[in-house]
Amino acid sequence: MRAVTFSRYGGPEILQLGERPIPTPGRGEVLLRVHAAAVNPVDWKLASGAFRLVLPQRFPVVPGMDVAGTVEAVGKGVTTLRPGDRVHGRLDGPGACAEFALAKVDVLAPIPAGMTMAEAAALPLAGMTALQALRDACRVPLANASQRVLVVGASGGVGHLGVQVAKAAGATVVGVCSGRNVSFVERLGADAVIDYTGPAPYEGQRPFDVVLDCVSDNPGAYLPLLTPRGHYAAVLPGPRVIARALLNPLGGRRAHPILLRRSGVDLRLLDGLWEQGRLRVAIDAAYPLEGLAEAWRRSITGRAVGKIVIEVAPA
């Protein structure tokens, strides 16, 4: 099978397109014929070696963890899926940027009718990260929410879905982005949009119950914007939010580093919002498998509006 791999740490230049053996599904696994994969910052950060002390890579690595495709074969014990089923999900580890990939059944969900493979691949990591940050860490109920939610990086992959998940829950949502993306965030349903490049962008804003930070690890900048019992969640957690979370007071403002939990159940919930017309997945750009290095370069700029996808094979 065709696959992109890397065999050392580095930037996009380390990626190589070549041939790899088609894997065999084990117990509880399926073999997917990959139609699309998504690019996420964690992909090129892992490849850079930034996390090598805690998440060392075993070379050669096939990058990519968000996948959409059709079931090619099933392993022992798999009874809920069969060849030909259209599914998407977040893999347990890298492997999506290839013509075939292995996935455990419990991380997969059926692709809704009408959803493209590109949309299906783009949704898992970003959508579940936004959902789990808001619902689980920041305690935003999924119905009749009364919170004021600030989404920083509202035009990006996690951010644009976070705006919509919060709105679907009933929250009042204020998005933060650059001026060129204000109209995009407004179309997502945000009640107001702040251009962060303007002078004193948060001046005059009422306190927020939740700050969903999709671009930084900077609780010190956003905790003052919260209500006395508000929540700050960083989807790109680093030392500052982890240190602050260790000092969270019982009854005061709290900081949360967000670490994704793969869940077919949560993915089905997001698919339901999509089917209801309450969630859409914006695609910034699509690249062929051999264009993965260029897709990474686009992701590294931090200027993508929505998600970047890799189209591996026609659906």
C-alpha positions as CSV (number, residue, x, y, z in Angstrom):
1,M,0.0,0.0,0.0
2,R,1.0,3.6,-0.5
3,A,1.9,5.4,2.8
4,V,3.7,8.4,4.0
5,T,6.3,7.7,6.6
6,F,9.1,9.4,8.6
7,S,12.1,7.7,10.1
8,R,13.7,10.5,12.1
9,Y,12.6,13.6,14.0
10,G,12.3,16.8,12.1
11,G,10.0,19.0,10.1
12,P,7.9,18.4,7.0
13,E,11.0,17.6,5.0
14,I,11.3,14.2,6.8
15,L,8.1,12.9,5.2
16,Q,8.5,10.3,2.4
17,L,5.9,8.6,0.2
18,G,6.6,4.9,-0.3
19,E,5.2,1.4,0.0
20,R,4.3,-0.4,3.2
21,P,2.7,-3.8,3.9
22,I,-1.0,-3.8,4.4
23,P,-1.6,-4.5,8.1
24,T,-3.8,-7.4,9.4
25,P,-6.6,-6.6,11.9
26,G,-6.3,-8.2,15.3
27,R,-9.1,-9.0,17.9
28,G,-11.5,-6.1,18.2
29,E,-9.9,-4.3,15.2
30,V,-11.0,-3.5,11.7
31,L,-8.9,-2.8,8.6
32,L,-10.0,0.5,7.0
33,R,-9.5,1.5,3.4
34,V,-8.6,5.1,4.0
35,H,-10.4,7.7,2.0
36,A,-9.4,10.8,4.0
37,A,-7.3,11.8,7.0
38,A,-7.0,15.1,8.8
39,V,-4.0,17.1,9.8
40,N,-3.7,18.2,13.4
41,P,-0.9,20.1,15.2
42,V,-0.1,17.1,17.3
43,D,1.0,15.2,14.2
44,W,3.9,17.5,13.3
45,K,4.7,18.2,16.9
46,L,5.2,14.4,17.6
47,A,7.3,14.3,14.4
48,S,9.4,17.2,15.6
49,G,10.5,15.3,18.7
50,A,9.0,17.9,21.0
51,F,7.4,15.1,23.0
52,R,10.1,12.4,22.6
53,L,10.7,12.1,26.4
54,V,7.0,11.3,27.1
55,L,5.8,10.0,23.7
56,P,8.8,8.5,21.9
57,Q,8.1,7.4,18.3
58,R,9.0,4.0,17.0
59,F,10.3,4.5,13.4
60,P,9.2,4.2,10.8
61,V,6.0,6.1,11.6
62,V,2.9,6.6,9.4
63,P,1.6,9.9,10.7
64,G,-2.1,11.0,11.1
65,M,-4.7,9.8,13.6
66,D,-8.0,11.2,12.3
67,V,-9.4,8.9,9.7
68,A,-12.5,8.3,7.5
69,G,-12.9,5.3,5.2
70,T,-14.7,2.0,4.6
71,V,-14.2,-1.2,6.4
72,E,-12.1,-3.6,4.3
73,A,-11.8,-6.5,6.8
74,V,-12.7,-7.3,10.4
75,G,-10.7,-9.0,13.1
76,K,-11.9,-11.6,15.6
77,G,-14.7,-10.7,17.9
78,V,-16.0,-7.8,15.7
79,T,-19.7,-8.1,15.2
80,T,-20.9,-4.5,14.9
81,L,-19.1,-3.7,11.7
82,R,-18.8,-5.4,8.3
83,P,-16.9,-4.8,5.1
84,G,-18.2,-1.8,3.2
85,D,-19.4,0.1,6.2
86,R,-18.5,3.9,6.1
87,V,-16.9,4.9,9.4
88,H,-14.7,7.6,11.0
89,G,-12.8,8.0,14.2
90,R,-9.6,8.9,16.0
91,L,-7.0,6.1,15.9
92,D,-5.2,5.0,19.1
93,G,-1.9,6.1,17.4
94,P,-0.5,7.2,14.1
95,G,-1.3,5.4,10.9
96,A,-4.0,7.4,9.0
97,C,-1.9,8.8,6.1
98,A,-1.9,5.5,4.2
99,E,-4.2,3.6,1.9
100,F,-5.1,1.2,4.7
101,A,-5.1,1.7,8.5
102,L,-6.1,-0.4,11.6
103,A,-8.7,0.9,14.1
104,K,-10.3,-0.4,17.2
105,V,-14.0,-0.7,17.0
106,D,-14.8,1.4,20.0
107,V,-13.2,4.6,18.6
108,L,-15.3,4.4,15.4
109,A,-18.7,5.8,14.5
110,P,-20.8,5.4,11.3
111,I,-20.5,8.3,8.9
112,P,-23.8,10.1,8.6
113,A,-25.5,10.0,5.2
114,G,-24.5,13.1,3.2
115,M,-21.3,13.8,5.2
116,T,-18.3,13.8,2.9
117,M,-15.2,11.8,3.7
118,A,-13.2,15.0,4.1
119,E,-15.7,16.3,6.7
120,A,-15.8,12.9,8.4
121,A,-12.0,12.8,8.8
122,A,-11.9,16.4,10.0
123,L,-14.3,16.0,12.8
124,P,-13.0,13.5,15.4
125,L,-10.0,15.2,17.2
126,A,-11.2,18.8,16.9
127,G,-14.8,18.0,17.6
128,M,-14.3,15.7,20.6
129,T,-11.7,18.1,22.0
130,A,-14.1,21.0,22.0
131,L,-17.0,18.8,23.3
132,Q,-15.0,17.3,26.2
133,A,-13.4,20.7,27.1
134,L,-16.8,22.4,27.3
135,R,-19.0,19.6,28.7
136,D,-16.6,17.7,31.0
137,A,-13.9,20.2,32.1
138,C,-15.9,23.4,32.1
139,R,-19.2,21.9,33.0
140,V,-21.3,23.4,30.2
141,P,-24.5,21.3,30.0
142,L,-25.4,20.2,26.5
143,A,-28.9,21.7,26.8
144,N,-30.2,25.0,28.2
145,A,-26.8,26.3,29.0
146,S,-26.8,29.8,30.5
147,Q,-23.0,30.4,30.4
148,R,-21.1,33.1,28.7
149,V,-18.4,31.3,26.7
150,L,-15.3,33.0,25.2
151,V,-13.6,30.9,22.4
152,V,-10.1,32.1,21.7
153,G,-9.0,31.0,18.2
154,A,-12.6,30.7,17.0
155,S,-11.7,30.3,13.4
156,G,-9.3,27.3,13.8
157,G,-9.9,23.6,13.8
158,V,-11.0,23.1,17.4
159,G,-12.2,26.7,17.8
160,H,-14.8,26.8,15.0
161,L,-16.3,23.6,16.3
162,G,-16.2,24.8,19.9
163,V,-18.3,27.9,18.9
164,Q,-20.9,25.6,17.4
165,V,-21.0,23.1,20.2
166,A,-21.4,25.9,22.8
167,K,-24.2,27.5,20.7
168,A,-26.0,24.2,20.3
169,A,-25.9,23.9,24.1
170,G,-27.6,27.3,24.4
171,A,-24.6,29.3,25.6
172,T,-23.9,32.9,24.7
173,V,-20.7,32.7,22.7
174,V,-18.1,35.3,21.9
175,G,-15.4,34.3,19.4
176,V,-11.9,35.7,19.2
177,C,-10.0,35.7,15.9
178,S,-8.2,38.1,13.5
179,G,-10.1,40.7,11.6
180,R,-10.0,38.8,8.3
181,N,-12.0,35.9,9.9
182,V,-14.7,37.8,11.7
183,S,-17.4,37.2,9.2
184,F,-16.6,33.5,9.1
185,V,-17.0,33.2,12.9
186,E,-20.2,35.2,12.7
187,R,-21.6,32.7,10.2
188,L,-20.8,29.9,12.7
189,G,-23.4,31.5,15.0
190,A,-21.3,33.5,17.5
191,D,-23.2,36.2,19.3
192,A,-20.3,38.5,19.1
193,V,-16.8,38.4,17.6
194,I,-13.6,40.1,18.9
195,D,-10.7,41.0,16.6
196,Y,-7.8,40.4,18.9
197,T,-5.6,42.7,16.8
198,G,-7.6,45.7,17.9
199,P,-6.7,47.9,20.8
200,A,-7.8,46.6,24.2
201,P,-9.9,43.8,22.6
202,Y,-11.6,42.7,25.9
203,E,-12.4,46.1,27.3
204,G,-16.1,46.5,28.2
205,Q,-16.8,42.7,28.1
206,R,-18.8,41.2,30.9
207,P,-17.1,38.3,32.8
208,F,-17.2,34.9,31.1
209,D,-18.1,31.7,32.8
210,V,-15.8,29.8,30.4
211,V,-12.8,30.6,28.3
212,L,-11.9,27.9,25.7
213,D,-8.4,28.7,24.6
214,C,-7.5,27.0,21.4
215,V,-4.3,28.8,20.6
216,S,-2.1,29.2,23.7
217,D,-1.1,28.0,27.2
218,N,-1.7,31.3,29.0
219,P,-4.1,31.1,31.9
220,G,-2.7,34.3,33.4
221,A,-4.0,36.3,30.5
222,Y,-7.6,34.9,30.7
223,L,-8.3,34.0,34.3
224,P,-9.0,37.7,35.0
225,L,-11.8,37.6,32.4
226,L,-13.7,34.9,34.3
227,T,-16.5,35.1,36.8
228,P,-15.4,34.1,40.4
229,R,-16.1,30.4,39.7
230,G,-15.3,30.4,36.0
231,H,-13.3,27.8,34.0
232,Y,-10.3,28.2,31.7
233,A,-9.5,25.3,29.4
234,A,-6.4,25.0,27.2
235,V,-6.7,22.6,24.3
236,L,-2.9,23.0,23.7
237,P,-1.8,22.5,27.3
238,G,1.7,23.3,28.4
239,P,3.6,23.9,31.6
240,R,1.7,27.0,32.7
241,V,-1.8,25.6,32.6
242,I,-0.7,22.3,34.1
243,A,1.0,24.2,37.0
244,R,-2.0,26.4,37.5
245,A,-4.4,23.4,37.4
246,L,-2.4,21.9,40.3
247,L,-3.3,25.0,42.3
248,N,-6.9,25.2,41.5
249,P,-9.0,26.5,44.4
250,L,-12.1,24.5,45.5
251,G,-14.4,27.5,45.0
252,G,-12.6,29.9,42.7
253,R,-11.5,30.2,39.1
254,R,-10.1,26.9,37.7
255,A,-7.7,26.0,34.9
256,H,-7.9,22.8,32.9
257,P,-5.4,21.2,30.5
258,I,-7.5,19.3,28.0
259,L,-6.3,15.8,26.9
260,L,-8.5,14.1,24.4
261,R,-10.3,10.8,25.2
262,R,-11.0,8.8,22.1
263,S,-14.7,7.9,22.2
264,G,-17.1,6.5,19.6
265,V,-20.0,7.6,21.8
266,D,-18.9,11.3,21.7
267,L,-18.3,11.1,18.0
268,R,-21.8,9.9,17.5
269,L,-23.1,12.8,19.6
270,L,-21.2,15.2,17.3
271,D,-22.5,13.4,14.2
272,G,-26.0,13.9,15.6
273,L,-25.5,17.7,15.8
274,W,-24.3,17.6,12.2
275,E,-27.4,15.7,11.1
276,Q,-29.6,18.3,12.9
277,G,-27.8,21.1,11.0
278,R,-26.4,22.5,14.2
279,L,-22.8,21.7,13.4
280,R,-20.8,22.1,10.2
281,V,-17.2,21.2,9.5
282,A,-15.2,23.8,7.6
283,I,-12.4,22.6,5.4
284,D,-9.6,25.1,5.0
285,A,-7.7,23.1,2.3
286,A,-7.4,19.5,0.9
287,Y,-4.2,17.9,-0.3
288,P,-3.4,14.5,-1.9
289,L,-1.4,12.0,0.1
290,E,1.8,13.1,-1.6
291,G,1.1,16.6,-0.5
292,L,1.2,15.9,3.3
293,A,4.4,17.9,3.7
294,E,2.7,21.0,2.2
295,A,-0.3,20.4,4.4
296,W,1.9,20.3,7.5
297,R,3.5,23.6,6.4
298,R,0.0,25.1,6.1
299,S,-0.9,23.9,9.6
300,I,2.3,25.2,11.1
301,T,1.5,28.7,10.0
302,G,-1.5,28.7,12.4
303,R,-3.6,30.5,9.7
304,A,-5.9,27.7,8.7
305,V,-9.6,28.5,8.8
306,G,-11.2,25.3,9.9
307,K,-9.5,22.0,9.2
308,I,-6.9,20.7,6.8
309,V,-7.5,17.3,5.2
310,I,-5.6,14.7,3.2
311,E,-7.6,13.0,0.4
312,V,-6.1,9.6,0.2
313,A,-8.5,7.8,-2.2
314,P,-11.8,8.6,-3.9
315,A,-14.9,7.5,-1.9
